[in-house]
Amino acid sequence: MHRTPPRLHLRLIYDGLNFGPGKADLLALIGETGSISAAGRRMKMSYKRAWSLVEEMNAAFRVPLVDTARGGSGGGGAHLTEAGQQVLTHYRAIEARVLRGARSDLDAITALLSDMSDGK
Amino acid sequence: MHRTPPRLHLRLIYDGLNFGPGKADLLALIGETGSISAAGRRMKMSYKRAWSLVEEMNAAFRVPLVDTARGGSGGGGAHLTEAGQQVLTHYRAIEARVLRGARSDLDAITALLSDMSDGK
């Protein structure tokens, strides 16, 4: 009997933006570290990649989600705007709701998995 | 004001299996067409790719999700097993629950998007 519940990846597909776990984690880590480069490092992502995801999000929303100050060699500081905090909060709320509300459907799928799929 | 709600991609991450929209659609189309190759074609997927996804699912679950009969040049028939139908039904139920239950959180994110993200 497979006992480990799955992790969930939830992706919102808009015409001009895909918003999923990667961007959500990046926002959360920028909020935590105050730095795009530090957030990127924590995700094993290049600074260039992290910056490009931030630019993509900032362009897609009516107001930027991340307020950035390009700095010197290490990259400048950055923080979540109110909109950035709102998007992250709503995304996390959706994730939590799936895990809570879909428990029985998730358990039904999990119960059908072979033990071999529970490798770790 | 951005009015188009997003499409949702929901992926269940188990240690031995990722189950998301691609595998769900493939199961649904196999059920509909009775053929792995026809289902793959509808998804613009090679037969080899479709077959490999089916094998991956069949190996990950305690019983196969797709009952296959390798055939001649065109590939044999295939149909969903009871387990396959169950997995698909539960996955679709989770998707529907997200869309229903998370409406206000989704709307809040959607309302923050710029008009430019509503390209089509």
gemmi code that builds the backbone of each chain (N, CA, C; Angstrom):
import gemmi

chains = {
    "A": [
        ("MET", (0.844, -1.202, 0.000), (0.000, 0.000, 0.000), (0.876, 1.247, 0.000)),
        ("HIS", (0.628, 2.084, -0.957), (1.400, 3.310, -1.097), (0.881, 4.322, -0.088)),
        ("ARG", (1.752, 4.824, 0.772), (1.263, 5.672, 1.861), (1.636, 7.140, 1.755)),
        ("THR", (2.653, 7.448, 0.957), (3.102, 8.829, 0.898), (2.212, 9.650, -0.029)),
        ("PRO", (1.559, 10.684, 0.473), (0.747, 11.499, -0.421), (1.651, 12.251, -1.395)),
        ("PRO", (1.128, 12.628, -2.538), (1.977, 13.310, -3.522), (2.214, 14.763, -3.129)),
        ("ARG", (3.277, 15.313, -3.661), (3.350, 16.766, -3.705), (2.503, 17.219, -4.888)),
        ("LEU", (2.006, 18.428, -4.805), (1.169, 18.953, -5.875), (1.877, 20.089, -6.576)),
        ("HIS", (1.848, 20.067, -7.881), (2.293, 21.237, -8.630), (1.091, 21.819, -9.342)),
        ("LEU", (0.824, 23.059, -9.045), (-0.338, 23.726, -9.610), (0.142, 24.861, -10.492)),
        ("ARG", (-0.271, 24.853, -11.733), (0.179, 25.883, -12.667), (-1.028, 26.621, -13.239)),
        ("LEU", (-0.992, 27.936, -13.177), (-2.069, 28.744, -13.760), (-1.598, 29.205, -15.136)),
        ("ILE", (-2.364, 28.854, -16.161), (-1.956, 29.148, -17.532), (-2.788, 30.317, -18.058)),
        ("TYR", (-2.192, 31.489, -18.093), (-2.832, 32.645, -18.728), (-2.255, 32.801, -20.124)),
        ("ASP", (-2.907, 33.596, -20.953), (-2.374, 33.773, -22.305), (-0.949, 34.325, -22.278)),
        ("GLY", (-0.695, 35.237, -21.360), (0.616, 35.867, -21.367), (1.540, 35.416, -20.243)),
        ("LEU", (1.130, 34.438, -19.478), (1.926, 34.070, -18.305), (1.576, 32.676, -17.819)),
        ("ASN", (2.593, 31.899, -17.531), (2.408, 30.664, -16.751), (2.894, 30.940, -15.341)),
        ("PHE", (2.037, 30.691, -14.383), (2.447, 30.911, -12.997), (2.326, 29.598, -12.243)),
        ("GLY", (3.460, 29.054, -11.827), (3.455, 27.762, -11.148), (4.381, 27.771, -9.943)),
        ("PRO", (4.761, 26.561, -9.512), (5.538, 26.436, -8.274), (6.889, 27.164, -8.323)),
        ("GLY", (7.524, 27.193, -9.484), (8.838, 27.835, -9.576), (8.742, 29.326, -9.292)),
        ("LYS", (7.807, 29.996, -9.956), (7.669, 31.445, -9.742), (7.180, 31.725, -8.328)),
        ("ALA", (6.279, 30.874, -7.823), (5.788, 31.086, -6.457), (6.934, 30.956, -5.454)),
        ("ASP", (7.747, 29.914, -5.595), (8.873, 29.736, -4.671), (9.864, 30.895, -4.793)),
        ("LEU", (10.070, 31.360, -6.030), (10.995, 32.476, -6.231), (10.476, 33.725, -5.518)),
        ("LEU", (9.186, 34.008, -5.670), (8.618, 35.156, -4.959), (8.806, 35.001, -3.450)),
        ("ALA", (8.486, 33.823, -2.954), (8.589, 33.601, -1.504), (10.020, 33.821, -1.021)),
        ("LEU", (10.999, 33.325, -1.790), (12.396, 33.442, -1.367), (12.911, 34.863, -1.521)),
        ("ILE", (12.404, 35.593, -2.502), (12.776, 37.008, -2.609), (12.247, 37.759, -1.385)),
        ("GLY", (11.014, 37.431, -0.991), (10.466, 38.053, 0.201), (11.288, 37.729, 1.444)),
        ("GLU", (11.809, 36.500, 1.470), (12.541, 36.038, 2.647), (13.967, 36.600, 2.683)),
        ("THR", (14.604, 36.632, 1.506), (16.021, 37.001, 1.472), (16.256, 38.471, 1.116)),
        ("GLY", (15.249, 39.116, 0.526), (15.457, 40.496, 0.089), (16.418, 40.617, -1.075)),
        ("SER", (16.559, 39.550, -1.838), (17.549, 39.561, -2.916), (17.183, 38.543, -3.987)),
        ("ILE", (17.208, 38.999, -5.237), (16.911, 38.084, -6.345), (18.024, 37.046, -6.491)),
        ("SER", (19.262, 37.495, -6.324), (20.366, 36.538, -6.508), (20.377, 35.494, -5.398)),
        ("ALA", (20.127, 35.930, -4.156), (20.096, 34.958, -3.054), (18.934, 33.982, -3.240)),
        ("ALA", (17.789, 34.506, -3.670), (16.629, 33.635, -3.906), (16.948, 32.631, -5.007)),
        ("GLY", (17.564, 33.118, -6.084), (17.940, 32.234, -7.182), (18.899, 31.144, -6.720)),
        ("ARG", (19.889, 31.546, -5.925), (20.859, 30.554, -5.438), (20.175, 29.465, -4.639)),
        ("ARG", (19.244, 29.858, -3.793), (18.539, 28.861, -2.981), (17.783, 27.863, -3.870)),
        ("MET", (17.411, 28.322, -5.079), (16.708, 27.432, -6.000), (17.665, 26.822, -7.022)),
        ("LYS", (18.951, 26.991, -6.813), (19.974, 26.503, -7.761), (19.704, 27.008, -9.172)),
        ("MET", (19.410, 28.290, -9.242), (19.028, 28.928, -10.492), (20.047, 30.055, -10.724)),
        ("SER", (20.434, 30.270, -11.964), (21.365, 31.367, -12.224), (20.673, 32.702, -11.941)),
        ("TYR", (21.503, 33.709, -11.658), (20.951, 35.044, -11.426), (20.186, 35.504, -12.661)),
        ("LYS", (20.747, 35.199, -13.820), (20.111, 35.612, -15.074), (18.721, 34.995, -15.206)),
        ("ARG", (18.623, 33.725, -14.856), (17.340, 33.024, -14.953), (16.340, 33.612, -13.945)),
        ("ALA", (16.806, 33.831, -12.718), (15.922, 34.378, -11.690), (15.443, 35.773, -12.103)),
        ("TRP", (16.368, 36.572, -12.604), (16.015, 37.927, -13.031), (15.000, 37.874, -14.179)),
        ("SER", (15.188, 36.947, -15.085), (14.286, 36.883, -16.238), (12.879, 36.444, -15.805)),
        ("LEU", (12.775, 35.580, -14.817), (11.445, 35.198, -14.306), (10.770, 36.388, -13.625)),
        ("VAL", (11.570, 37.163, -12.888), (11.017, 38.351, -12.229), (10.528, 39.351, -13.270)),
        ("GLU", (11.342, 39.566, -14.311), (10.926, 40.511, -15.362), (9.646, 40.056, -16.042)),
        ("GLU", (9.556, 38.720, -16.244), (8.363, 38.174, -16.889), (7.119, 38.438, -16.033)),
        ("MET", (7.255, 38.196, -14.725), (6.109, 38.442, -13.834), (5.775, 39.933, -13.767)),
        ("ASN", (6.796, 40.749, -13.627), (6.546, 42.180, -13.506), (5.849, 42.733, -14.750)),
        ("ALA", (6.196, 42.177, -15.911), (5.581, 42.659, -17.153), (4.143, 42.168, -17.287)),
        ("ALA", (3.844, 41.027, -16.706), (2.527, 40.423, -16.919), (1.454, 41.033, -16.015)),
        ("PHE", (1.873, 41.605, -14.895), (0.883, 42.154, -13.970), (0.792, 43.670, -14.120)),
        ("ARG", (-0.309, 44.200, -13.662), (-0.542, 45.640, -13.822), (0.462, 46.466, -13.047)),
        ("VAL", (0.872, 45.944, -11.914), (1.954, 46.582, -11.155), (3.000, 45.507, -10.882)),
        ("PRO", (4.246, 45.902, -10.737), (5.289, 44.898, -10.508), (5.026, 44.077, -9.252)),
        ("LEU", (5.412, 42.816, -9.297), (5.314, 41.972, -8.101), (6.572, 42.093, -7.244)),
        ("VAL", (7.676, 42.440, -7.899), (8.956, 42.571, -7.196), (9.515, 43.956, -7.481)),
        ("ASP", (9.865, 44.656, -6.424), (10.488, 45.968, -6.568), (11.987, 45.732, -6.532)),
        ("THR", (12.650, 46.116, -7.614), (14.064, 45.760, -7.727), (14.941, 46.991, -7.756)),
        ("ALA", (16.120, 46.821, -7.245), (17.135, 47.855, -7.365), (18.387, 47.158, -7.843)),
        ("ARG", (18.665, 47.314, -9.125), (19.875, 46.692, -9.667), (21.078, 47.279, -8.946)),
        ("GLY", (21.906, 46.436, -8.409), (23.035, 46.932, -7.623), (24.356, 46.607, -8.258)),
        ("GLY", (25.372, 46.430, -7.474), (26.718, 46.198, -7.976), (26.933, 44.751, -8.344)),
        ("SER", (28.083, 44.244, -8.057), (28.454, 42.916, -8.519), (27.509, 41.840, -7.973)),
        ("GLY", (27.046, 42.021, -6.755), (26.219, 40.972, -6.155), (24.745, 41.102, -6.484)),
        ("GLY", (24.367, 42.119, -7.226), (22.943, 42.345, -7.483), (22.369, 43.176, -6.354)),
        ("GLY", (21.412, 44.029, -6.669), (20.857, 44.932, -5.653), (19.808, 44.247, -4.819)),
        ("GLY", (19.232, 44.979, -3.918), (18.171, 44.437, -3.086), (16.872, 44.329, -3.855)),
        ("ALA", (15.951, 43.580, -3.327), (14.655, 43.407, -3.966), (13.641, 43.071, -2.884)),
        ("HIS", (12.418, 43.494, -3.094), (11.383, 43.051, -2.148), (10.052, 42.894, -2.851)),
        ("LEU", (9.192, 42.119, -2.244), (7.864, 41.919, -2.815), (7.026, 43.176, -2.621)),
        ("THR", (6.330, 43.552, -3.675), (5.347, 44.626, -3.542), (4.079, 44.045, -2.903)),
        ("GLU", (3.133, 44.922, -2.628), (1.865, 44.438, -2.072), (1.201, 43.473, -3.062)),
        ("ALA", (1.286, 43.818, -4.348), (0.708, 42.919, -5.360), (1.432, 41.570, -5.361)),
        ("GLY", (2.741, 41.604, -5.217), (3.515, 40.368, -5.181), (3.104, 39.499, -4.000)),
        ("GLN", (2.922, 40.144, -2.860), (2.503, 39.402, -1.673), (1.098, 38.826, -1.879)),
        ("GLN", (0.230, 39.600, -2.532), (-1.143, 39.129, -2.769), (-1.170, 37.917, -3.697)),
        ("VAL", (-0.414, 38.009, -4.798), (-0.398, 36.888, -5.745), (0.105, 35.628, -5.047)),
        ("LEU", (1.176, 35.777, -4.281), (1.741, 34.620, -3.582), (0.742, 34.049, -2.571)),
        ("THR", (0.112, 34.926, -1.822), (-0.850, 34.475, -0.808), (-2.029, 33.728, -1.442)),
        ("HIS", (-2.547, 34.275, -2.535), (-3.684, 33.612, -3.196), (-3.266, 32.276, -3.803)),
        ("TYR", (-2.071, 32.234, -4.391), (-1.582, 30.972, -4.962), (-1.428, 29.908, -3.876)),
        ("ARG", (-0.840, 30.290, -2.745), (-0.669, 29.333, -1.641), (-2.019, 28.884, -1.094)),
        ("ALA", (-2.986, 29.802, -1.097), (-4.322, 29.440, -0.612), (-4.962, 28.395, -1.526)),
        ("ILE", (-4.734, 28.540, -2.840), (-5.280, 27.553, -3.780), (-4.623, 26.190, -3.546)),
        ("GLU", (-3.295, 26.200, -3.400), (-2.576, 24.944, -3.122), (-3.122, 24.263, -1.869)),
        ("ALA", (-3.275, 25.045, -0.812), (-3.736, 24.475, 0.459), (-5.144, 23.911, 0.314)),
        ("ARG", (-5.960, 24.624, -0.474), (-7.335, 24.185, -0.654), (-7.394, 22.863, -1.422)),
        ("VAL", (-6.508, 22.716, -2.396), (-6.481, 21.457, -3.139), (-6.145, 20.315, -2.187)),
        ("LEU", (-5.088, 20.518, -1.393), (-4.650, 19.446, -0.498), (-5.732, 19.095, 0.510)),
        ("ARG", (-6.431, 20.120, 1.005), (-7.469, 19.890, 1.999), (-8.706, 19.276, 1.346)),
        ("GLY", (-9.151, 19.922, 0.266), (-10.444, 19.561, -0.315), (-10.417, 18.296, -1.139)),
        ("ALA", (-9.238, 17.967, -1.662), (-9.178, 16.835, -2.581), (-8.593, 15.604, -1.912)),
        ("ARG", (-8.531, 15.632, -0.597), (-7.899, 14.551, 0.140), (-8.395, 13.161, -0.276)),
        ("SER", (-9.699, 12.998, -0.383), (-10.208, 11.647, -0.647), (-9.886, 11.204, -2.072)),
        ("ASP", (-9.937, 12.152, -3.028), (-9.570, 11.792, -4.401), (-8.077, 11.482, -4.493)),
        ("LEU", (-7.262, 12.284, -3.800), (-5.820, 12.010, -3.798), (-5.527, 10.661, -3.152)),
        ("ASP", (-6.181, 10.397, -2.044), (-5.952, 9.117, -1.360), (-6.341, 7.936, -2.247)),
        ("ALA", (-7.408, 8.114, -3.017), (-7.860, 7.027, -3.888), (-6.814, 6.726, -4.962)),
        ("ILE", (-6.215, 7.771, -5.519), (-5.165, 7.556, -6.528), (-3.943, 6.938, -5.865)),
        ("THR", (-3.559, 7.496, -4.731), (-2.365, 7.012, -4.024), (-2.492, 5.533, -3.673)),
        ("ALA", (-3.694, 5.129, -3.291), (-3.906, 3.740, -2.881), (-3.738, 2.777, -4.057)),
        ("LEU", (-3.894, 3.280, -5.263), (-3.767, 2.418, -6.443), (-2.325, 2.253, -6.898)),
        ("LEU", (-1.431, 3.082, -6.363), (-0.030, 3.000, -6.779), (0.627, 1.747, -6.220)),
        ("SER", (1.588, 1.245, -6.961), (2.330, 0.085, -6.469), (3.314, 0.524, -5.400)),
        ("ASP", (3.739, -0.413, -4.566), (4.744, -0.094, -3.555), (6.032, 0.396, -4.196)),
        ("MET", (6.298, -0.091, -5.393), (7.545, 0.283, -6.055), (7.598, 1.767, -6.381)),
        ("SER", (6.433, 2.400, -6.490), (6.430, 3.828, -6.774), (6.767, 4.635, -5.535)),
        ("ASP", (6.782, 3.960, -4.398), (7.098, 4.646, -3.142), (8.563, 4.413, -2.811)),
        ("GLY", (9.415, 4.792, -3.756), (10.802, 4.384, -3.716), (11.615, 4.953, -2.566)),
        ("LYS", (11.314, 6.199, -2.179), (12.188, 6.840, -1.183), (11.560, 6.825, 0.200)),
    ],
    "B": [
        ("MET", (-8.949, 45.479, -17.274), (-9.241, 44.364, -16.373), (-9.148, 43.049, -17.141)),
        ("HIS", (-8.369, 42.157, -16.593), (-8.143, 40.858, -17.212), (-9.349, 39.980, -16.895)),
        ("ARG", (-10.015, 39.478, -17.903), (-11.267, 38.767, -17.642), (-11.199, 37.268, -17.847)),
        ("THR", (-10.232, 36.814, -18.605), (-10.186, 35.384, -18.907), (-9.576, 34.601, -17.749)),
        ("PRO", (-10.331, 33.672, -17.174), (-9.733, 32.870, -16.100), (-8.658, 31.958, -16.683)),
        ("PRO", (-7.717, 31.548, -15.864), (-6.634, 30.717, -16.380), (-7.096, 29.288, -16.604)),
        ("ARG", (-6.361, 28.577, -17.451), (-6.457, 27.132, -17.402), (-5.567, 26.659, -16.258)),
        ("LEU", (-5.899, 25.531, -15.704), (-5.116, 24.997, -14.600), (-4.400, 23.735, -15.021)),
        ("HIS", (-3.143, 23.649, -14.666), (-2.427, 22.389, -14.821), (-2.077, 21.877, -13.438)),
        ("LEU", (-2.557, 20.703, -13.154), (-2.359, 20.116, -11.840), (-1.504, 18.870, -11.994)),
        ("ARG", (-0.405, 18.826, -11.276), (0.505, 17.687, -11.407), (0.692, 17.046, -10.036)),
        ("LEU", (0.512, 15.729, -9.977), (0.737, 14.988, -8.738), (2.132, 14.385, -8.803)),
        ("ILE", (2.972, 14.734, -7.836), (4.367, 14.300, -7.863), (4.566, 13.194, -6.835)),
        ("TYR", (4.627, 11.962, -7.314), (4.972, 10.831, -6.445), (6.444, 10.516, -6.644)),
        ("ASP", (7.000, 9.734, -5.748), (8.411, 9.395, -5.910), (8.676, 8.711, -7.247)),
        ("GLY", (7.784, 7.837, -7.650), (8.048, 7.083, -8.860), (7.222, 7.502, -10.067)),
        ("LEU", (6.475, 8.581, -9.941), (5.562, 8.946, -11.028), (5.143, 10.402, -10.917)),
        ("ASN", (5.188, 11.095, -12.049), (4.517, 12.389, -12.158), (3.241, 12.181, -12.953)),
        ("PHE", (2.120, 12.582, -12.381), (0.864, 12.437, -13.109), (0.222, 13.807, -13.275)),
        ("GLY", (0.163, 14.276, -14.513), (-0.373, 15.600, -14.784), (-1.312, 15.594, -15.967)),
        ("PRO", (-1.523, 16.772, -16.553), (-2.519, 16.924, -17.621), (-2.231, 16.068, -18.844)),
        ("GLY", (-0.947, 15.875, -19.167), (-0.615, 15.092, -20.359), (-1.052, 13.646, -20.214)),
        ("LYS", (-0.709, 13.029, -19.096), (-1.094, 11.621, -18.901), (-2.613, 11.505, -18.748)),
        ("ALA", (-3.221, 12.476, -18.090), (-4.684, 12.424, -17.940), (-5.376, 12.516, -19.303)),
        ("ASP", (-4.913, 13.448, -20.130), (-5.520, 13.576, -21.461), (-5.285, 12.322, -22.293)),
        ("LEU", (-4.090, 11.746, -22.151), (-3.791, 10.525, -22.901), (-4.727, 9.393, -22.476)),
        ("LEU", (-4.918, 9.222, -21.171), (-5.861, 8.199, -20.701), (-7.256, 8.456, -21.273)),
        ("ALA", (-7.695, 9.708, -21.195), (-9.043, 10.035, -21.673), (-9.193, 9.702, -23.151)),
        ("LEU", (-8.158, 10.022, -23.932), (-8.246, 9.792, -25.375), (-8.121, 8.316, -25.722)),
        ("ILE", (-7.366, 7.566, -24.931), (-7.313, 6.115, -25.148), (-8.700, 5.524, -24.878)),
        ("GLY", (-9.339, 6.015, -23.811), (-10.693, 5.560, -23.518), (-11.660, 5.887, -24.649)),
        ("GLU", (-11.431, 7.038, -25.253), (-12.337, 7.528, -26.299), (-12.093, 6.829, -27.631)),
        ("THR", (-10.814, 6.624, -27.966), (-10.488, 6.110, -29.294), (-10.234, 4.603, -29.307)),
        ("GLY", (-9.956, 4.028, -28.135), (-9.621, 2.608, -28.102), (-8.279, 2.287, -28.732)),
        ("SER", (-7.407, 3.280, -28.783), (-6.134, 3.068, -29.478), (-5.078, 4.028, -28.937)),
        ("ILE", (-3.912, 3.488, -28.611), (-2.829, 4.348, -28.126), (-2.326, 5.240, -29.250)),
        ("SER", (-2.219, 4.683, -30.448), (-1.676, 5.490, -31.544), (-2.639, 6.615, -31.920)),
        ("ALA", (-3.943, 6.307, -31.936), (-4.921, 7.363, -32.261), (-4.915, 8.438, -31.180)),
        ("ALA", (-4.837, 8.008, -29.920), (-4.796, 8.976, -28.815), (-3.551, 9.853, -28.927)),
        ("GLY", (-2.412, 9.221, -29.208), (-1.177, 9.980, -29.371), (-1.274, 10.984, -30.513)),
        ("ARG", (-1.850, 10.533, -31.632), (-1.984, 11.449, -32.774), (-2.808, 12.672, -32.410)),
        ("ARG", (-3.894, 12.445, -31.674), (-4.747, 13.574, -31.283), (-3.970, 14.568, -30.415)),
        ("MET", (-2.947, 14.068, -29.731), (-2.136, 14.953, -28.889), (-0.850, 15.368, -29.593)),
        ("LYS", (-0.762, 15.085, -30.884), (0.436, 15.395, -31.678), (1.692, 14.799, -31.018)),
        ("MET", (1.555, 13.562, -30.619), (2.605, 12.863, -29.893), (2.965, 11.633, -30.721)),
        ("SER", (4.244, 11.274, -30.767), (4.616, 10.080, -31.511), (4.037, 8.850, -30.813)),
        ("TYR", (3.864, 7.786, -31.588), (3.372, 6.540, -30.997), (4.336, 6.070, -29.926)),
        ("LYS", (5.631, 6.231, -30.203), (6.646, 5.798, -29.251), (6.495, 6.540, -27.917)),
        ("ARG", (6.267, 7.830, -28.013), (6.109, 8.650, -26.819), (4.843, 8.246, -26.050)),
        ("ALA", (3.745, 8.080, -26.797), (2.483, 7.711, -26.146), (2.628, 6.348, -25.461)),
        ("TRP", (3.246, 5.420, -26.170), (3.442, 4.082, -25.616), (4.305, 4.135, -24.355)),
        ("SER", (5.326, 4.981, -24.393), (6.225, 5.041, -23.237), (5.517, 5.652, -22.024)),
        ("LEU", (4.620, 6.597, -22.245), (3.844, 7.150, -21.122), (2.907, 6.094, -20.548)),
        ("VAL", (2.306, 5.298, -21.433), (1.416, 4.221, -20.972), (2.209, 3.204, -20.156)),
        ("GLU", (3.379, 2.838, -20.659), (4.209, 1.869, -19.919), (4.603, 2.406, -18.552)),
        ("GLU", (4.911, 3.699, -18.522), (5.307, 4.326, -17.253), (4.154, 4.254, -16.252)),
        ("MET", (2.952, 4.567, -16.720), (1.785, 4.519, -15.823), (1.497, 3.085, -15.395)),
        ("ASN", (1.515, 2.188, -16.356), (1.204, 0.788, -16.025), (2.185, 0.221, -15.002)),
        ("ALA", (3.450, 0.658, -15.089), (4.446, 0.148, -14.150), (4.284, 0.766, -12.759)),
        ("ALA", (3.766, 1.975, -12.711), (3.717, 2.699, -11.440), (2.531, 2.273, -10.576)),
        ("PHE", (1.491, 1.748, -11.214), (0.300, 1.372, -10.449), (0.278, -0.134, -10.204)),
        ("ARG", (-0.485, -0.510, -9.207), (-0.520, -1.921, -8.820), (-1.107, -2.789, -9.919)),
        ("VAL", (-2.062, -2.225, -10.635), (-2.597, -2.912, -11.809), (-2.499, -1.942, -12.972)),
        ("PRO", (-2.384, -2.445, -14.186), (-2.249, -1.539, -15.330), (-3.458, -0.599, -15.454)),
        ("LEU", (-3.202, 0.604, -15.925), (-4.294, 1.546, -16.195), (-4.837, 1.359, -17.608)),
        ("VAL", (-3.965, 0.850, -18.482), (-4.347, 0.645, -19.881), (-4.075, -0.807, -20.223)),
        ("ASP", (-5.080, -1.443, -20.765), (-4.927, -2.818, -21.225), (-4.583, -2.750, -22.710)),
        ("THR", (-3.410, -3.274, -23.043), (-2.924, -3.080, -24.406), (-2.805, -4.396, -25.146)),
        ("ALA", (-2.994, -4.301, -26.431), (-2.738, -5.446, -27.295), (-1.890, -4.931, -28.443)),
        ("ARG", (-0.615, -5.223, -28.369), (0.265, -4.781, -29.459), (-0.213, -5.428, -30.742)),
        ("GLY", (-0.419, -4.632, -31.741), (-0.954, -5.160, -32.985), (0.028, -5.046, -34.127)),
        ("GLY", (-0.493, -4.934, -35.324), (0.343, -4.879, -36.506), (0.886, -3.482, -36.733)),
        ("SER", (0.948, -3.087, -37.983), (1.600, -1.828, -38.335), (0.931, -0.631, -37.664)),
        ("GLY", (-0.355, -0.678, -37.501), (-1.046, 0.479, -36.955), (-1.114, 0.487, -35.442)),
        ("GLY", (-0.591, -0.538, -34.796), (-0.717, -0.616, -33.347), (-2.026, -1.287, -33.005)),
        ("GLY", (-2.028, -2.039, -31.923), (-3.230, -2.782, -31.571), (-4.213, -1.937, -30.804)),
        ("GLY", (-5.309, -2.542, -30.406), (-6.308, -1.832, -29.630), (-5.857, -1.658, -28.193)),
        ("ALA", (-6.519, -0.773, -27.515), (-6.202, -0.526, -26.110), (-7.457, -0.009, -25.432)),
        ("HIS", (-7.590, -0.326, -24.156), (-8.695, 0.300, -23.433), (-8.330, 0.533, -21.978)),
        ("LEU", (-9.030, 1.444, -21.360), (-8.778, 1.730, -19.957), (-9.285, 0.590, -19.106)),
        ("THR", (-8.480, 0.221, -18.132), (-8.955, -0.739, -17.140), (-9.820, 0.008, -16.122)),
        ("GLU", (-10.400, -0.743, -15.199), (-11.179, -0.094, -14.147), (-10.296, 0.858, -13.340)),
        ("ALA", (-9.056, 0.416, -13.077), (-8.128, 1.284, -12.335), (-7.820, 2.550, -13.133)),
        ("GLY", (-7.654, 2.395, -14.447), (-7.382, 3.547, -15.296), (-8.526, 4.542, -15.257)),
        ("GLN", (-9.742, 4.016, -15.316), (-10.914, 4.883, -15.255), (-10.998, 5.584, -13.903)),
        ("GLN", (-10.654, 4.850, -12.841), (-10.699, 5.447, -11.496), (-9.692, 6.579, -11.340)),
        ("VAL", (-8.454, 6.320, -11.795), (-7.422, 7.359, -11.666), (-7.852, 8.610, -12.422)),
        ("LEU", (-8.347, 8.410, -13.645), (-8.773, 9.553, -14.450), (-9.926, 10.304, -13.785)),
        ("THR", (-10.890, 9.559, -13.273), (-12.053, 10.187, -12.644), (-11.649, 10.995, -11.410)),
        ("HIS", (-10.777, 10.422, -10.589), (-10.348, 11.145, -9.387), (-9.524, 12.381, -9.749)),
        ("TYR", (-8.664, 12.251, -10.772), (-7.864, 13.405, -11.192), (-8.770, 14.531, -11.693)),
        ("ARG", (-9.760, 14.178, -12.512), (-10.690, 15.202, -13.023), (-11.496, 15.828, -11.888)),
        ("ALA", (-11.813, 15.018, -10.878), (-12.565, 15.549, -9.735), (-11.727, 16.581, -8.980)),
        ("ILE", (-10.417, 16.303, -8.874), (-9.547, 17.266, -8.184), (-9.481, 18.561, -8.989)),
        ("GLU", (-9.299, 18.434, -10.307), (-9.277, 19.630, -11.170), (-10.540, 20.463, -10.996)),
        ("ALA", (-11.674, 19.791, -11.043), (-12.947, 20.510, -10.959), (-13.086, 21.196, -9.604)),
        ("ARG", (-12.598, 20.512, -8.579), (-12.692, 21.071, -7.235), (-11.834, 22.326, -7.105)),
        ("VAL", (-10.675, 22.319, -7.738), (-9.826, 23.513, -7.688), (-10.562, 24.676, -8.332)),
        ("LEU", (-11.110, 24.427, -9.528), (-11.765, 25.518, -10.251), (-12.956, 26.049, -9.471)),
        ("ARG", (-13.703, 25.147, -8.836), (-14.880, 25.555, -8.080), (-14.489, 26.236, -6.780)),
        ("GLY", (-13.614, 25.552, -6.035), (-13.329, 26.001, -4.674), (-12.391, 27.182, -4.606)),
        ("ALA", (-11.573, 27.357, -5.634), (-10.560, 28.397, -5.551), (-10.943, 29.620, -6.366)),
        ("ARG", (-12.191, 29.690, -6.751), (-12.637, 30.764, -7.628), (-12.207, 32.154, -7.138)),
        ("SER", (-12.412, 32.433, -5.866), (-12.139, 33.803, -5.416), (-10.640, 34.094, -5.409)),
        ("ASP", (-9.836, 33.084, -5.060), (-8.384, 33.294, -5.116), (-7.901, 33.442, -6.557)),
        ("LEU", (-8.463, 32.629, -7.445), (-8.090, 32.750, -8.858), (-8.503, 34.112, -9.405)),
        ("ASP", (-9.713, 34.544, -9.063), (-10.180, 35.838, -9.551), (-9.288, 36.973, -9.049)),
        ("ALA", (-8.822, 36.843, -7.820), (-7.975, 37.896, -7.250), (-6.662, 38.000, -8.019)),
        ("ILE", (-6.090, 36.850, -8.386), (-4.849, 36.882, -9.174), (-5.133, 37.426, -10.565)),
        ("THR", (-6.194, 36.933, -11.172), (-6.550, 37.341, -12.527), (-6.768, 38.855, -12.600)),
        ("ALA", (-7.382, 39.408, -11.572), (-7.682, 40.848, -11.576), (-6.413, 41.679, -11.513)),
        ("LEU", (-5.317, 41.107, -11.024), (-4.059, 41.859, -10.917), (-3.262, 41.823, -12.221)),
        ("LEU", (-3.663, 40.967, -13.144), (-2.909, 40.876, -14.402), (-3.170, 42.088, -15.276)),
        ("SER", (-2.172, 42.442, -16.063), (-2.346, 43.556, -16.990), (-3.190, 43.105, -18.172)),
        ("ASP", (-3.789, 44.067, -18.869), (-4.577, 43.731, -20.055), (-3.707, 43.055, -21.104)),
        ("MET", (-2.446, 43.409, -21.107), (-1.553, 42.845, -22.115), (-1.379, 41.346, -21.978)),
        ("SER", (-1.609, 40.833, -20.788), (-1.479, 39.391, -20.595), (-2.695, 38.649, -21.163)),
        ("ASP", (-3.696, 39.415, -21.510), (-4.921, 38.811, -22.066), (-4.871, 38.911, -23.574)),
        ("GLY", (-3.793, 38.359, -24.123), (-3.461, 38.623, -25.509), (-4.439, 38.119, -26.536)),
        ("LYS", (-5.040, 36.932, -26.267), (-5.877, 36.335, -27.311), (-7.343, 36.570, -27.022)),
    ],
}
model = gemmi.Model(1)
for chain_id, residues in chains.items():
    chain = gemmi.Chain(chain_id)
    for i, (resn, *xyz) in enumerate(residues, 1):
        res = gemmi.Residue()
        res.name, res.seqid = resn, gemmi.SeqId(i, " ")
        for name, pos in zip(("N", "CA", "C"), xyz):
            atom = gemmi.Atom()
            atom.name, atom.element = name, gemmi.Element(name[0])
            atom.pos, atom.b_iso = gemmi.Position(*pos), 0.0
            res.add_atom(atom)
        chain.add_residue(res)
    model.add_chain(chain)
structure = gemmi.Structure()
structure.add_model(model)
structure.setup_entities()
